[in-house]
Amino acid sequence: MRPMHHIISTREYTKEMFDEILELAELLEPIAKGEVKSKLLDGKVLALLFFEPSTRTRMSFETAMIRLGGQIINMGAVEASSIAKGESLSDTIRVVSQYADAVVLRHPREGAALMASEYTSAPIINGGDGAGHHPTQTLLDLYTIKRESRLDHLNIALAGDLKYGRTIHSLCYALSRYHSKINLVSPPELHLPDRIVDDLLKRDIEVNITTNMEDVIEDIDVLYMTRIQKERFPDPAEFNRVSNSMRITKELIQTAKPEMKIMHPLPRVNEISFDVDETSHAAYFKQAFYGVPVRMAILCKVLGMEDQVREGKL
Amino acid sequence: MSALQTEGTSTDKTDKKRSDKLGDKNDLRIKAIENGTVIDHITAGQALNVISILGGGENFTNTVSIVMNAGSSRGDKDVVKIEGRELTEKEVNAISLISPKATVNIIRDFEVIEKRKIQTPDYVCGIVRCINPNCITNSEPIESKFAVAADEKVKSLVLRCVFCESVMTEELIQFIE
């Protein structure tokens, strides 16, 4: 089968495209956990080009590749590379893509991954492009919902910084493929942009906008929390007021359904209190793990190995 | 601009002005050109921007004639005549963004050998600068690319950057020099 070429954005993905990757991830989960050994990507090389700091994305790609028997090459710190000498991204991509079978790129500028894909025939996987897209995060979020709750007709609350968070924006479009009811919980300053709300309504998605977590906590299946960044508020007192009003505590979730799950892309600061970690609602650390099978699925897909996975030739 | 000429500015032309308003095509205030391009039906007030798109500056040596706010049956319009030059597709695409109803007439030996309406393309490449300073096209040696759509709410063209998805309405368009 011809490999899916690049993974740049999931904005226009259909439900079938999402399902295909989620199903592959489920088949690969035993390998991700280290329960089954695999040489599926033996001889394959993945290049990691991270122009911005990353912990989870970078390390979970490394784990995914190693667990599948492949190798990694890493550009390392920008200061120690040819970028520091003034090399353009397009030149870096043209060079590095000849050393590897696929490239994961994280870059501070919007559109970087799409541009990179125009300069190479090696598959480019977008590991985050500025305020643009982070498709592998969206896919692992969907996978977490699938594994920990359910995807079809989900009642989900997206909370925190809905204005600037690219994770939230991409997730909204993805959830719309599964007919979810979406509750948007944020302070007025950080509401989801109108254009995205309009797009959701055009896709016949039920959207409920509120500033109060208590309005929705009893009814939802999943609460997706995001960090509110201090730099969005010129007044520190205003930041404290807003971040406290959005804080998830053990007390707040007492009225939630027992099966309600809390997700967070991490890192958290204080938006989920530590005593929530010990409850059955906390799914954010599992969510971080699910990045491994999902990124394995993506690697198998772009490297043309998905049929082997389906046939159990792991 | 080295060779910009405007004619017919005398003040005793009240009747003439009226006939312009009535759409008398034989009474245009600039003379016919032998070879080159006439861009007609430019949205009134946009002629100088058209010149700017065509690279009007110190290195622009073609003779150019401009009429602004001339009468026509379709209302006021601007007209630009450029001698000795036929427009490229890229230039026509750029003009379409500021004046979608313009027509381009190619003239050879004083005859119109080709007359076509400008069509707004689905995409414009390398013409417009992205408004988002953090867009990759503003830092890398790569052509900008925008999807062009009509926004019915604001009754104007809207450009969406293919790379960063920033959306620009007509008044925010900045052409690459």
Boltz contact constraints between the chains, C-beta under 6 A:
constraints:
  - contact:
      token1: [A, 88]
      token2: [B, 140]
      max_distance: 6.0
  - contact:
      token1: [A, 89]
      token2: [B, 140]
      max_distance: 6.0
  - contact:
      token1: [A, 90]
      token2: [B, 140]
      max_distance: 6.0
  - contact:
      token1: [A, 109]
      token2: [B, 134]
      max_distance: 6.0
  - contact:
      token1: [A, 109]
      token2: [B, 136]
      max_distance: 6.0
  - contact:
      token1: [A, 110]
      token2: [B, 134]
      max_distance: 6.0
  - contact:
      token1: [A, 110]
      token2: [B, 135]
      max_distance: 6.0
  - contact:
      token1: [A, 110]
      token2: [B, 164]
      max_distance: 6.0
  - contact:
      token1: [A, 111]
      token2: [B, 135]
      max_distance: 6.0
  - contact:
      token1: [A, 111]
      token2: [B, 136]
      max_distance: 6.0
  - contact:
      token1: [A, 111]
      token2: [B, 163]
      max_distance: 6.0
  - contact:
      token1: [A, 111]
      token2: [B, 164]
      max_distance: 6.0
  - contact:
      token1: [A, 112]
      token2: [B, 136]
      max_distance: 6.0
  - contact:
      token1: [A, 114]
      token2: [B, 163]
      max_distance: 6.0
  - contact:
      token1: [A, 115]
      token2: [B, 136]
      max_distance: 6.0
  - contact:
      token1: [A, 115]
      token2: [B, 142]
      max_distance: 6.0
  - contact:
      token1: [A, 130]
      token2: [B, 134]
      max_distance: 6.0
